[in-house]
Amino acid sequence: MRNYWSCTKFADYIRGTPKLKVGTSEEWDEWSTTAKMRHNFRYWVAEDLLDDIQEVFLYIPERLNDVRYYINNRWVSRAHSLTAHPRDIKPGKWQDVGHRFLPCLFNELVDFVEIEQAWHTCIWDEEARKKYSPPWWRSGWLRWRTWRSPEAGLAYLNWAMSLTNKDYIEPGEKEEPTYQAEAAREIKELYLWWTTVYRNRPDPYDASGWTAYCEASRLANGGKLNFGDDKTPELETMCNIAHQKLQEIEKAYEEEDEAMMIRLIKIRQSLWT
């Protein structure tokens, strides 16, 4: 259960030591040690006793919240499963397991960016809430985290990509991106690949000339395709070139898809909220 009291001015007054707003693990350890040394009993009241009192008064609201989270996880966001968007796999249509991996994994990445990271953008930033106007912000504890905003999600990633180690290095040392910044950059690249590059790849049948060959074959054979050996020399040449090109494009797409899935798997530890 979250301690609603420990970060308030009331708790700071009881504790005798203002609590950090943000800090590294070392800074939090130093603050905790200092606060205990200055006012050990008052620290216990602010950090432990108020939390115990909170548990008593908020028992029923927290249990209702547990029910809400269960319903959301089970039937709304379906956090127990990987699912494909109907645009990629139509409900009721059979799809082999190997062909489910790509859309299921990347559809989840899209939800992570457009829902979870978008939520992160707004939950801590009043200006962002005004800009993106999430409906759940006005609906109290009944809100469902299904609001989607690609713009807010990318805004969070752009912010994370700007993080550096400048606060933790000695003068003269080179400033470097943090692990969070590098992970955000990779997440953004994978997201943009799926939503823009992948979505706009030329159809291999059109790009290879196979579609054009099929149309030419139908015109020459009364509306029927001719895959036999009695084609005209022109159609035979057109067929061979298009077929070879089709195989090359499909192989290139498969290799690209596989490489991107591997990159997504490698970054999976950073996909958390």
C-alpha positions in Angstrom: 0.0 0.0 0.0 1.3 3.5 -0.8 2.1 5.7 2.1 0.0 8.8 1.4 1.3 10.6 4.5 5.1 10.2 4.2 5.6 12.9 1.5 3.3 15.5 2.9 4.3 18.7 4.8 2.5 17.3 7.8 4.8 14.3 7.8 7.8 16.6 7.3 6.7 18.5 10.4 6.4 15.4 12.5 9.7 13.9 11.2 11.6 17.1 11.6 13.4 16.5 8.3 11.9 17.4 4.9 11.7 14.3 2.6 13.5 14.3 -0.7 11.4 14.8 -3.8 13.8 12.8 -6.0 17.2 11.3 -5.6 19.6 8.5 -6.3 19.7 5.4 -4.2 22.8 6.8 -2.4 21.0 10.1 -1.8 18.0 8.3 -0.3 20.2 6.2 1.9 22.0 9.3 3.2 18.7 11.1 3.8 17.3 8.1 5.7 20.3 7.8 7.9 20.5 11.5 8.6 16.7 11.7 9.4 16.9 8.8 11.8 20.0 10.2 13.6 18.4 13.6 14.1 14.9 12.4 15.3 14.7 8.7 15.5 11.3 8.5 17.2 9.8 11.2 15.1 11.1 9.4 12.0 9.3 6.2 13.1 6.1 8.1 13.6 6.2 9.7 10.2 7.4 6.7 8.2 5.8 3.7 10.1 3.0 4.8 12.5 1.2 7.0 10.0 1.4 4.2 7.5 -0.2 1.8 9.9 -3.0 4.3 10.6 -3.4 4.8 6.9 -4.0 1.1 6.4 -6.8 1.1 8.9 -8.7 4.1 7.4 -8.1 3.2 3.8 -8.7 -0.5 4.1 -12.1 -0.5 2.3 -11.0 2.0 -0.5 -7.8 -0.1 -1.1 -9.9 -3.3 -1.4 -12.2 -1.6 -3.9 -9.1 -0.5 -5.7 -7.8 -4.1 -5.8 -11.1 -5.2 -7.4 -10.8 -2.4 -10.0 -7.2 -3.4 -10.8 -8.2 -7.0 -11.2 -11.1 -6.2 -13.6 -8.8 -3.9 -15.6 -5.9 -6.5 -15.7 -8.3 -9.4 -16.5 -10.7 -8.0 -19.0 -9.6 -4.5 -20.1 -5.8 -4.3 -20.6 -5.6 -8.2 -20.4 -2.2 -8.0 -18.7 -2.0 -11.8 -18.6 -1.7 -12.3 -22.4 -0.1 -11.1 -25.6 -2.6 -10.1 -28.2 -2.6 -9.0 -31.8 -4.5 -6.0 -33.1 -7.4 -7.0 -35.4 -5.7 -5.0 -38.2 -2.8 -7.6 -38.1 -4.7 -10.8 -37.2 -8.5 -10.7 -37.7 -10.4 -12.3 -34.8 -11.6 -15.8 -35.9 -8.9 -16.2 -38.5 -6.4 -19.0 -38.1 -2.7 -17.9 -37.8 0.2 -20.2 -37.3 2.2 -19.7 -34.1 5.3 -18.5 -35.9 3.3 -15.8 -37.6 1.7 -14.6 -34.4 5.0 -13.6 -32.7 5.7 -10.4 -34.7 2.3 -8.7 -34.5 1.7 -9.8 -30.9 5.0 -8.6 -29.6 5.0 -5.3 -31.5 1.3 -4.6 -30.7 2.2 -4.9 -27.1 5.1 -2.4 -27.6 2.7 0.0 -29.2 0.4 -0.3 -26.2 3.4 0.2 -23.9 4.3 3.5 -25.6 0.9 4.9 -26.4 -0.8 3.9 -23.1 1.7 3.3 -20.4 4.4 5.8 -21.3 1.7 8.3 -22.3 0.3 7.9 -18.8 3.7 8.5 -17.3 3.9 11.8 -19.3 0.7 13.1 -17.7 0.7 11.7 -14.2 3.6 13.8 -13.0 3.2 16.9 -15.2 0.3 19.3 -14.9 1.3 21.1 -18.2 1.3 17.7 -20.0 -2.2 17.0 -18.6 -3.4 20.4 -20.0 -1.8 19.6 -23.3 -3.0 16.1 -23.9 -6.1 16.2 -21.7 -6.4 12.6 -20.6 -10.0 11.8 -19.7 -9.0 9.5 -16.8 -7.6 12.5 -14.9 -11.1 13.8 -14.3 -12.7 10.5 -13.4 -11.1 9.8 -10.0 -10.3 6.3 -8.8 -12.7 4.7 -11.4 -10.4 5.6 -14.3 -9.1 2.8 -16.6 -5.6 3.1 -18.0 -6.7 2.6 -21.6 -6.4 6.2 -22.8 -4.1 6.2 -25.8 -1.9 9.0 -27.0 1.0 8.4 -29.4 2.1 12.0 -29.0 2.3 11.8 -25.2 4.1 8.4 -25.4 6.7 9.8 -27.7 7.1 12.9 -25.5 8.0 10.7 -22.6 10.5 8.7 -24.6 12.1 12.0 -25.9 12.4 13.2 -22.3 13.9 9.9 -21.2 16.4 10.0 -24.1 17.7 13.3 -22.8 18.8 11.9 -19.5 22.6 11.9 -18.8 24.9 11.1 -15.9 26.0 14.7 -15.5 24.9 14.7 -11.8 27.1 11.7 -11.0 30.4 12.5 -12.7 33.5 14.3 -11.6 34.5 17.7 -13.2 36.2 17.0 -16.5 34.6 13.6 -17.1 32.6 13.0 -20.2 28.9 13.3 -20.0 27.1 10.1 -21.2 23.5 9.1 -21.7 22.1 7.0 -18.9 20.9 3.4 -19.3 17.3 4.7 -19.3 18.1 7.1 -22.1 19.7 4.4 -24.2 16.7 2.1 -23.6 14.3 4.9 -24.5 16.1 5.5 -27.7 15.9 1.8 -28.6 12.2 1.6 -27.7 11.4 4.7 -29.8 13.3 3.2 -32.8 11.4 -0.1 -32.6 8.1 1.7 -32.1 8.7 3.9 -35.2 9.8 0.9 -37.2 6.6 -0.9 -36.5 4.2 2.0 -36.9 5.9 3.7 -39.9 8.5 1.6 -41.7 6.8 -1.8 -41.4 3.4 -0.4 -42.2 4.7 1.3 -45.3 6.9 -1.4 -46.8 6.0 -2.0 -50.5 3.9 -5.1 -51.1 6.4 -7.7 -52.3 4.0 -8.9 -55.0 3.8 -5.4 -56.4 7.4 -4.5 -55.9 8.7 -7.7 -57.5 6.5 -7.4 -60.6 4.6 -10.6 -59.7 1.3 -8.8 -59.7 2.1 -7.3 -63.1 3.0 -10.7 -64.4 -0.3 -12.2 -63.2 -2.3 -9.5 -64.9 -0.3 -10.0 -68.2 -0.9 -13.8 -67.9 -4.6 -13.4 -67.5 -4.8 -11.1 -70.5 -3.0 -13.6 -72.6 -5.0 -16.6 -71.5 -8.6 -15.4 -71.4 -8.6 -14.4 -67.7 -6.8 -17.4 -66.4 -3.3 -17.6 -64.9 -0.9 -19.8 -66.8 1.8 -21.5 -64.6 2.5 -24.2 -67.2 5.4 -24.5 -69.7 3.5 -23.2 -72.7 4.0 -19.5 -71.9 5.2 -17.1 -74.6 8.9 -16.3 -74.3 8.0 -12.8 -73.1 5.8 -14.1 -70.3 8.3 -16.8 -69.4 11.0 -14.2 -68.9 8.6 -11.9 -67.0 7.6 -14.8 -64.7 11.2 -15.9 -63.9 12.4 -12.4 -63.1 9.4 -11.5 -61.0 9.5 -14.8 -59.1 13.2 -14.4 -58.3 12.7 -10.8 -57.2 9.7 -11.9 -55.0 11.8 -14.4 -53.2 14.5 -11.8 -52.6 12.1 -9.3 -51.2 10.3 -11.8 -48.9 13.7 -13.0 -47.6 14.8 -9.5 -46.9 11.5 -8.8 -45.0 11.8 -12.0 -43.0 15.4 -11.1 -42.0 14.3 -7.6 -41.0 11.4 -8.9 -39.0 13.6 -11.3 -37.2 16.2 -8.7 -36.4 13.6 -6.4 -35.0 12.1 -9.1 -32.8 15.5 -9.9 -31.4 16.1 -6.2 -30.6 12.7 -6.1 -28.9 13.5 -9.2 -26.8 16.8 -7.7 -25.7 15.2 -4.5 -24.5 12.3 -6.3 -22.7 13.7 -5.6 -19.2 13.1 -1.9 -19.8 9.4 -2.4 -20.7 7.9 -1.8 -17.3 5.8 0.9 -15.7 
